[in-house]
Amino acid sequence: MLVSNPVFSHPVVMLVFFDTFTTNVCFLLQVIETFVNDSYVKQHDSRLSDGQVTNVWSLIVSIWAVGGMIGGVFGGVVTNLLGR
């Protein structure tokens, strides 16, 4: 049986959460794209195409997601071994 959380089922809370989440993700996208292009220019004296920047961004996001899954699996084990 699925139990809903009454706090997150409120429309205003959901709107604020998703608005904040999408704003931060879009801001981070611009920051990381700029960083990737600036780093590449310093090393190779040319800019990356939009497709190449998108590929680098996709790789960064994928690595972050995989790291989160690994941390979620082993976080409890390490906490139990080292103490809380």
Secondary structure, DSSP 8 states (H G I E B T S, - for coil): -----TTTTSHHHHHHHHHHHHHHHHHHHHHHHHHHHHHHHHHHSS---HHHHHHHHHHHHHHHHHHHHHHHHHHHHHHHHH--
